[in-house]
Amino acid sequence: MGRLFGTDGIRGIAGDTLTAETAYKLGVAIGNVLKNKNEKMRVFIGKDTRLSGDMLECALSSGLCASGADAVLLGVVPTPAVAYLVCKNGADAGVMISASHNKWEYNGLKVFSSRGYKLDDELEYQIEDIILGNTKAETVSRDEIGRVYALDGAKEDYQNHIKALLPEKFDMPRRVLIDLANGSASATAKDIFVSNGNVTYDFMSDMPNGTNINDKCGSTELDMLKARVKAEGYDIGIAFDGDADRCLCVDENGEKIDGDKILSLFSVELKKQNKLKNNTLVVTCLSNLGVFKMADKNGINIETTSVGDRYVLQRMIEGDFSVGGEQSGHIILSDYATTGDGEMTAAFILSILSAYKKTSSELFSIMTPLPQVSINVAATDEQKQKSKTDENLKNEVKKVSDYLGENGRILLRPSGTEALIRIMLEGEDVEKIKALGEKIAEVVKKL
């Protein structure tokens, strides 16, 4: 059996590839591997709005209790709220039950350390060995069994943390439309983003029913938000994903503002305020070449990592950098958070918007992206492995790379969270790079 943990926790189809048994075993494993030897262990548990969340929460809590740990239930909250509250309250670990941007039938289990960071590989391997039965786990005697209880005021603590970053007022009236993806932000955003005399907040996709999370809404499907922003005259549209650790936007013209543009704006603004630590922005290899051109123009250094917010954060910690993230909208502001936080990102965007008499399109024009084409090819685990070693595929990719030269590039990688191989190309001629991408996709399908 392969690894259970991908780049963003354990993920699968609820009740099928991700079962209550797995969640129970994870609880037992956490209680064994992360045990606090000095006092009873406390593990905070949050969840998004998926139908399967209650099932996995109950099973995970049972496993924790069986290991002697207390399970502290936070209810429906964003992923970054779990990380923040673990740190604030001195808990031993946290688990978020969510499959992020995936559809409702999927779910996942993300584990955070006592410091609010995702676990390092070594700890994940130890937990996996217990879940897979390679290492024996201990359960406690009846007088040491853990308890399950809720933490009063926890959600409000997180909301106040984000509210403190919002501007007190806007220099000119603004109308903001926020897409909550029928997910975790539905439980927090309306109490954070409260209309006042200078700004009006409206919300959409804010009625979760267990099966409509990320359904034609949120940061992965912006069409409805684009249409409403343009048709109804909003100054900006903001979209979160299912667990609200990502944020993307739409300008007043209905045009997408991706993570690369957000990171570009943040890095330039933080540099102006002398808050861009070590004058560096951290991005992944998938960031648009336009980011690198923006950085060069503004005298900002760039550090590049593998895809995955965990790798971005790791490099930020190593280099003592203050901002980093991904094109997908995972934005990490390390002075305020230990993980990507969509609502925090939105608060920072609104803070910048409040300080300028500019439209959102004018603000984000600081970065001009090169045309980019992304193609996803359905793939088995075997095909994913072959994509790393197949000589024919390597040769075809090299041909494309040589053709594009310095004015473009091609990246091919197996997804860490989905059954896909992702192909990304950049270049000056969008039709040409699309044709080249389709050619590589045909080679991938034959693996």
Summary of the structure (lengths in Angstrom):
residues: 447
radius of gyration: 22.0
end to end distance: 20.7
largest distance: 68.8
contacts: 1670
relative contact order: 0.11
helix: 39%
strand: 22%
